[in-house]
Every structure is written in structure tokens, then in C-alpha cells.
Amino acid sequence: MRLFGTDGIRGQANRYPVNSDLALKLGKALGKKIHAEGYGSARAVIGKDTRLSGYMLETALTSGLVASGCDVFLVGPVPTPAIAHLTRSLAADVGIMLTASHNPYDDNGIKIFSPQGYKLEDCEEDEITRLILNDDLKTDDIRSDQLGKAYRLDDARGRYIEFAKSTVGNEKLSGFKVVMDCANGAAYDIGPWIFRELGATVIKTGVTPDGLNINAGCGAMHPEVVARMTKEQGADIGIALDGDADRVIFSDAEGRIVDGDRILAACAVAFKKHGLLTRDTLVVTSMSNLGLHDAMRKHNIKVEVTDVGDRYVIDAMRKHGYSLGGEKSGHLIFHRHATTGDGIISALQVLRIMKQEGKTIAELADCMTEYPQQLVSLRVKEKKPVNEVPVLADAIQACEAELKDRGRVIVRYSGTEPKIRLLVEARESAMVESWIAKLTQAVAEGLGV
């Protein structure tokens, strides 16, 4: 049995595996792993987004870690990438972020980072799972004088703010008018401060979290909100973060949404021009638009394609030392600065390039022409292998036969939700719409929705 999905442990809050019982065991398992690996410091960093259930998980995790002899630094609501940074900055043995990212408030999750600020390898997740499921978590050998302590790290926000600002060097953002939607999530306070301190005029929204409104009709999951406000306010750019601020979607001054593919293409072109694109290579996933590949060929930029998920993008970047990669969904990795997707740092880099090149975001994004594409997510009753669902397998085969080299179809299950995702891309929008309808019907017949 695997507790971990593609992005940590995730599920409905207060139900297994995202409940206090599992969190307590996880804390003990992490403590045992740290001691077994011989680290001298035995310290952990815990952050969270704004979900009400974060209090429950934070308390249980802390108890498990302290019981196993680990000191814990509690930093409160901060973006996920801030935890990756603080884990390295504090020389901690593990970083833990309590978040379900872009999911609704009723979900929560646990993301774990290594001492280097990267997400855990599969083998490390398997080891932790084994410890938990085998209930091999006794802490009787930890005596009273060996117990850990829990500290509230009051300057955590300031540490990350200064780090984020440092990624643009001496650049100032004065003259830029920015609309920022923080999704009532982890960046609700920290995000606007960073851009204001660099001189930008910031119009903020999605900054009144109540524990239940994270991602609700706002943020990167609803970029039409920031797009509308950007045009209404006469701003230069709109920045929409998700609940834990590890992804970002933009809008231009005319209120047009600019997704991750266009941003990656624009940044790759600018990076190559200034000698910052390692090996002239951009790393993307199989979900990226074929138009991005066409644009990169025009600029003699190589594209490496990975499976879907920012962890796979990061793995490829680490292996080969690449500097830029990400996903259409807005997970953008500027590897010179961050070990994971970071919506705030990504936005800072985009504004830096806009200033450096003297171009608007619309002009930068115009470097690629998208193929018509449609992505549909459908909730399903079970995740049966696609090849074991004849009606769906047949529909996919027929779609591939008709599209040939004029497009593509991708069908995959979500790694964190009971959903199947259908992507169809082709040169003609009518063909896209037709095949999305046929595949949707096949899913309904074969899997139930």
C-alpha cells in the first residue's frame, strides 16, 4: 500500500490518511528516519497553508517529532517553496508543508522535503510508509531529557521575503502596476509585501482567508478573476497564485490569460539570449502544447519532455543541471533560485525579464502560437487501468488514428484526486471539441462519473 501520491500524502481532511492519527505516526516515522541516518541536529520545519485542518495536522506532527527527539520549528502560514528554502537555510533534517495545494478547503495534505529542499525520492517515501504501516514506531528509548522542543519561528516570513527579493538582484519593480490574487491561501500576506518592497504598485485580492475559502473562486484555479481585474485596474500584469503558492498563472494588460507554456517559452528565449539557459534546453511535461515545441525549434532550443508532475521536471533538471523547466499548469522552476515550483519567484523573474527586454507580458508571450487544446477533468468512481476499459481504449485508439501527426491525445488519472484527465490537441478546434465529447462519453460509459 502506498500512502504517498505524486505530491505527498493527500486526501479529505480528518479522514485516513489525512488525519491526526496518521500525522502522529508520520512525525514519529520521520524522527526515527532522521536518527537512523545519523544526523546530529534532529530538527524539522513545519509550515502550512490557511486551511482550518492545518491546526490539527500541525499539532499531531509536532507531537510525533518531539516524542522521537526532534526539535520542531513552527513557521505558520507560508508558501510551500518557503519551506523548501527554510529547510536548507536552517540546516534542518526535514521540511514539512501542510497543504492540498489547489484543492478545495475540505482536502489537506502533507508534502515532505529533504535537507537539500527537494521532494523525497520514491524509495524514501516507501521507507516512511513501511515504518508507519508496520507500526515500528515505539519511542520508549527516548527519555525525558532527550525529548525535542517546539519553537515558533517568528522571523520565517522575513527570511523568505529577503530570499525571494534577492533572486532579482538589484532590480527594482517601480513603475509596474500589479494585480495579485493570493487565493486566500499561504501567500495572502507574504506575496503582496514582496512586490511592494521592490517598488511595485500592488492591487491585492484573495487575501482574506477564513480557513474555508482557500482556492474558492479565486487564484490560479480561477485566473479569469485576476484577468478581469488587471484590465479594469489598468495594470501591467496579473499574478494568480494557488493555495500554497507553488504555481502561478498570469494575465496581460488586456485581461488575457497567459499560462505556464507561454511563460516558459518567453523565459527560455530570454534566458538563451543572455546565456542563462543551461545547454540551451527547456524541460516540460507531456502536457505542454505542441506550439511550445514549434516555438523552441525556431529559436534552436532543445526541449526535454518528462512525465506529468513537477517532481519529474525537477528530477530531470537536477540530473542534467538544467536551469529552466515547468508545467503548463503554472509550476515553474527557476533552478538557479529554487528547488521546487515557486509562484512568487516565477512572477519576479517574469517582471525582471519584462523590464530587461522592455516588453509587455503580451509581447513576450507572443513568441509561440498555441494549437487548439482542451483539457477536461472528470470525477470517476474507480481508477481502472485504461486498457481494461474497452470503450475508452477504443475511443483513444480511434482518436490517435485520426489525429496522426496533426495533434495528440493524452488520458491519465490524477495522482491526488479520483479524477481522470482528458487532453486533446489538434490544429483544428472543431476536431478537438469533437474528440473531447467522444472521450467524455466513453469515460461515462466505462468508468461512471
N, C-alpha and C positions, 0 to 999 in steps of 0.2 A: 504493500500500500504506500502511495506517495502522498505526503502532506503538502508538498510544495508544487505549485504550478509554474507557469512561465515567469511569474513575477512575485515570488514569495508565496506565503500562505494567505489565502483569501476566501471569503465566504460571508454568509449572513452573520451579523454581529450577535453574540450571545448564543450562537448555535455552533456545535462542533464543525470544523476545528477552530473557529474564531471565538473562543470563549475563555473565561478566566482559568478554568482547569488546564486547558492546553497551554495557555500563556505561562502559567506557573511552571509546568513541566519543561516548556521551552527554555525558560530562564535557567532552570537547573541544568538542562542538557548543554546549553551554551557555556555555563560556568564549568561544567565537567570537561568539556572540549578544550576550553582555554587552559585549564590546569594540566590536562593531559599533554598539551603541546608545549608546556614548559614556559609559557610567558610569565615574566616576573611581575608585571604590573597588575594584571587581572582587573581590567576596568572596561566598562561598557558605556556607550552613549545611547540614550533613548530620546527620540523625538516623535511628534505626532502631528496629524492634521487637525481639523476642527470638529471631527465627529464626536458626538456625545459618548460613544462607546470607547473612545480612546482612553478615558479615565480608568475604565475597568481593566483594559489590557495593560496599561502602563503600570498600574499598581501590582497586578499579578506577576508581570515580568520582573519588576523590580524585586519583589519578594523572592522569587526563584533565584535570581542572580546574587542577591545579598546572602541568601542562605547557603549558596555554594562558594562564598568567599570572595565575591567580586564587588568592587566599588562601582557605583552607577552615577552617571551624570545625566540629570533630567533637564532637557532644554525647552520643553513645551512645544507649542505650535511653530514649526519651521518647515521650509520646503524639504522634500526628500534629498535633493542634492546638497543641502546644507549639512545633513547628517553624514553623507559621504565625505564631505570636506572636514567636518569636525572630528570624525573618527581618525583621520590622518593627523590633523592639527594637534589633537590631544594625545596622540600615541596610544589610542585605545585599542583593545584587542577585538572589539566587535562594535558595529554600529547597528542600531535597530530603529526602523521607522514604522510607525503605526499608521497605516493608510490603506485605502482601497482605491487610491488614485482618482480616476474619472468616474468611478461607480457611484450610485446614489448613497445617501447617508446610512441606509439600513445595512449596508455592507461595511466590512472593515478588513484589514489585512496586516500582515507583518512582513516587511522587507528587511533583509539582513545584509550587512556589508562587512567585508573583510577589513583587516587593519590597513590595507592599501586603498580602501574606499571603493572597491569593486564588489558587485554582487557575487554571492557564493557560487562556486562550481557545483555541478550536479553531484559529484562524489561527496562534497561537504554536506550538502543538503541530505543526502542519503544517510550519512553518518549520524546527523542530528535526528533524523526520523527513526533510525534504529534505536537510539538511546531512549527516545520518548515511547515508542511502541513496546519496547522490551521492559519498560518501567525500571530501567537500570539507573535510578536517579537518587539513591539514598545519599543524604548529606550528613549522616551521623558523625563522620570523621572530621567535620568542620566544627571546632569548639568555639565557645563564645568569643574568645579573644581573636578568632580568625574570621569572624563574620565580616562581610563587606559593609560599606556605608553608602547612603544615598545622598547626593548633593544636588541642589538646584543651581544650575549654571546660568547665572543672571546675565552674563555678557555674551551668550551664544549668538543672539541676533546681531550684535555689533561685530562679532568676529566674522560672520558670514557676509554682512554688508560690506565690510572693508575688503574682504577677499573678492567679492563679485566686482566691486569698483576697480580693483587692481587689474582685472582682465582687459580693461580698455586703456591701460597705461595712463598717460596724461591727458587723454581726450576728454573734452567737456561736451555735454549734450545741450548746452544753452542754445536757444533758438528752435529747439524741437518742441512741438506740442504733441503729447502722447495721451491716448485713452488706454487705460489699463483695467482689464476685468480679471479679478483675482478669484473668481468662482466661489466666493465665501469660504475659501479654503486656507491652506497653510501659509500662503504668501499675502494674506489680506493686509498685513501691517508692514511686513518687510519689503514687499515688492515696490510699492509707491515711494517709500523712503529712499531706496537706492537710486531711482531715476531722478528724484528731486535733488538729492545731494550732488548729483552730477550736473545739475543745472537745467534739466528739462521741466517744462510745464506739464503737470500730470493731472488728468481728469480721471478719477477712480470710480469704479463700480464693483459690485460683488465683494464688498469689504465689511459686511455686517453679519458675520457668522453667528448662528444661534445653536449650533450642534446638529441641526436637522436640515439646513438649507444648502449644504455643500453641493456644488455642481447642478443645483436645481434651476434650470432655465437660464444658465449663465456660464461664463468661462469657455474653455476650449471645446466643450461639447456642444455649445450653442454660440458659435462665433458670429452669427448674424446679429447678436446684441451689440458686440463691440464694433462690428462693421457699420451698423446704423449710427451709433454714437460718434464714430470717427468722422463720418460725413457731416452729421448735424453740428458737431463742435468745430468743424474746420481744422481738424487735427492732421498731423503729418502721417501718423501711423497708429494703428490699433493693435494692442497686445492682449491676447486672451490666454490665460493660464488655466491648467486643470487643477483639480483639488489638492494635489501635492506639489504642483508647480514643476514637474519634471517634463512637461510638454507644453508647447506653445503654438498657437495659430495666430496669424496676423491679418490685418486688413489694410488696404491702401486708403488714400485720402478721399477717393470716390466711393468708399464703402464696399469695395470688392474684397472678398476673402482670398487670402494668399496662404496656401497650405504648405506643408513641410517639403514637398517635392520642389516647388518653385524657390523656396528659400535655400534649400541645399544646392540647387543648380546655380543660383546667383552667388552664393558664398564660394562655391567651388571655382567659378570663373574668376572672382576677385582674388581668392587665395592663390590660384595659379599665377595670375598676373604679378603678384607681389612675392612669389617664391615661397608661399606658406603651405602649399598643397603637397604633402609628402608623396613622393613617387607619382605625382600627377594622378592620384587615384581618389575617387569618392566611393564610400561604402553605403549601400542602401539595401533594402529588403526586396523580396519578390513582389511586394505590393506597390512599389513605386511605378509611376506612369511611364509608359513606353516613350512618351515625349521627352522625358528627362534623359533617357538613353540617347535619343536623337540629338539633343542639345549638347550633351557631353562629347559626342563624336565630332561635332562641328568645332569644338574647342580642344580637340585632341586630349581629352581627359578620359582616363580609364574608369570603368565602373565595376566594382566587385559587389556581387549580389549574395545576400545571406537569407536564411530562413526568417520568418516574421518574428519580431521581438527585439527590443533594443539590446538585450543581453548578447544576442548573436552578432549584432553590429559591433558592439564593444569588443567581443572576443576577437573578431577579425581585425579590428583596429589595433588591439594590443599585440596580436601575433605578428603583424607586419609593420607596426609603428605608424599607421595612417593617422592623419590629423583631423579629418572631417568625415562624418557619417551620420546616418539617421533614418527616420521613417517619415512617410507621407503624413502620418497621424500627428506629427509635431514633436516626436522625441528626436532632438537634435544634439549631437555630441561633438563638442569642440574640444578635442582630446588634449590640446596643449593646456587647457584650463580645468577640465572636468573629467571625472571618471564615470559619469553617468549622464543621462539626459538632464539638461538644466534649462528650464524655460526662461529664467531671468538672464542668465549668462548668454543664452542664444539671442535674446532680444537686444542685449547690449552689443553683441557682435554685429548684428544687423544694422543697428543705428551707427556704429562705428564705420561700417562699410558705406552706408549712405553718405556720411559726412566725408569720408575719404575720397569717394568716387564723385561726389557732387550730384548724386542721383536720388530720385524718389524711390520708394519701395516698388512702385508700379514699374518704373523704368528698369530696375534691377531684375524684377520677376519676369520681365518680357523676354528674357533670354531663352525661354522654352515655350513651346506650343503643346498643350496637352491633347492627348487622344481623349475623345468622349469616354467617360468611365462612370460606372455606377457600382456602389458598394452597399449591400443590404445585409443587416444582421437580423437573424430570426431566432427567437427562443424555441428550443426543441425539448421534447420530453426525454430523449436519451441521445447519447453521443455514440451511435453505432459507426463502425468504420464505413466510409463512403462506398467502398467496393462491395459492401454487404447490403447495400440499399439499391437494388436493381434499377428502380425507376429513376433514381438520382444519378447513378453511374451512367446509365444510358443517355440521360439528358446532357451530362457533361461531355460524353464522347461525341454526341451529335453537334454540340456547340463548338468543340475543338475542330471537328471536321469542316464546319462551315467557315470558321474564322481563319484557319490556316495561319499564314504569316501576317494577316491583317489585324490581328488582335490576340486576345488571350482570355482564359477563364481560370479563376482560382477559387477553389472551395475548401474551406478549412474551418475547424472548430475553434472557438475562443479558448484560450488556455486558462481563463479565470472565471468564465460565466457559462451557463448552459445555453450557449448560442452557437449557431453556425453562420459563417460569413460567406457571402457570395459576391465575387468581384467579376465583372465583365468589362472588357475594354476593347474598343474597336475604332476604326477610322470613321464609321458612320454611327451617329447617335441612335438612329432607328433600330439598327442591329443590336445595340446594347440594350435598349428598352425591351425589345422582343425576347432576347435570351434571358434577361433578368426575370421576366414574367414566367417564362417556361421553367426555369430553375426553381423559382419560388414555389410554383405549383408542385414540382417534383419533390421538394422538401416537405411540403404539407402532406402529400400522399405517402411518402416513405418514412418520415420521422415524426409527423404530428407537430403542430405548432400551437 
